[in-house]
């Protein structure tokens, strides 16, 4: 049986350690939405903190706000 590998960011590239996609990848987003199901503001604060860290590592990359925050806003 395959072992589950969590979809977490590899720094400083901010690519997923499990699938190699730009983090947060789709599985990571689903996991974060489930983990923060009752605390959307907490999720946004957590993601904003990671966005700040990623901005330092990925200086010059466009679309970081969409990548880290826009998908998680309340619907």
C-alpha positions as MATLAB code, in Angstrom:
seq = 'XXXXXXXXXXXXXXXXXXXXXXXXXXXXXXXXXXXXXXXXXXXXXXXXXXXXXXXXXXXXXXXXXXXXXXXXXXX';
ca = [
       0.000    0.000    0.000;
       1.436    3.427   -0.923;
       2.395    5.637    1.969;
       0.675    9.026    2.211;
       3.005   11.960    1.658;
       1.733   15.293    2.933;
       1.546   18.096    0.410;
       3.803   20.644    2.113;
       5.990   23.365    0.673;
       9.671   22.842   -0.056;
      11.458   26.074    0.605;
      12.819   28.239   -0.951;
      11.162   27.074   -4.182;
       7.655   26.857   -2.667;
       6.942   23.722   -4.709;
       5.036   20.816   -3.182;
       7.289   18.102   -1.749;
       4.777   15.399   -2.733;
       3.694   16.344   -6.259;
       6.068   19.124   -7.350;
       3.300   21.613   -8.195;
       3.388   25.238   -7.091;
       2.381   25.254   -3.425;
      -0.332   25.356   -2.230;
      -1.224   22.629   -4.719;
      -4.784   21.325   -5.032;
      -4.355   18.559   -2.418;
      -2.775   21.054   -0.001;
      -5.659   23.488   -0.535;
      -8.200   20.768    0.176;
      -6.329   19.722    3.305;
      -6.090   23.332    4.521;
      -9.788   23.949    3.874;
     -10.613   20.849    5.883;
      -8.236   21.732    8.705;
      -9.558   25.292    8.959;
     -13.193   24.393    8.157;
     -14.507   26.341   11.149;
     -11.914   29.134   11.063;
     -11.640   30.759    7.627;
     -10.085   33.899    9.127;
      -7.433   31.761   10.812;
      -6.704   30.134    7.451;
      -6.323   33.519    5.770;
      -3.991   34.739    8.527;
      -1.901   31.569    8.205;
      -1.743   31.909    4.416;
      -0.899   35.627    4.622;
       2.024   34.764    6.899;
       3.255   32.168    4.398;
       2.728   34.647    1.551;
       4.992   37.105    3.344;
       7.691   34.453    3.726;
       7.303   33.282    0.112;
       7.551   36.854   -1.185;
      11.061   37.014    0.240;
      12.040   33.704   -1.346;
      10.260   34.312   -4.666;
      11.036   37.988   -5.229;
       9.901   39.077   -8.660;
       7.229   36.397   -9.084;
       3.814   37.719  -10.030;
       0.556   36.249   -8.822;
       1.620   35.268   -5.315;
      -1.499   36.813   -3.776;
      -3.731   34.715   -6.021;
      -1.618   31.653   -5.370;
      -1.677   32.016   -1.586;
      -4.837   33.910   -0.645;
      -7.506   34.475   -3.268;
      -8.586   30.828   -3.459;
      -9.229   30.700    0.294;
     -11.482   33.712    0.720;
     -15.023   33.165    1.956;
     -17.529   32.115   -0.676;
];
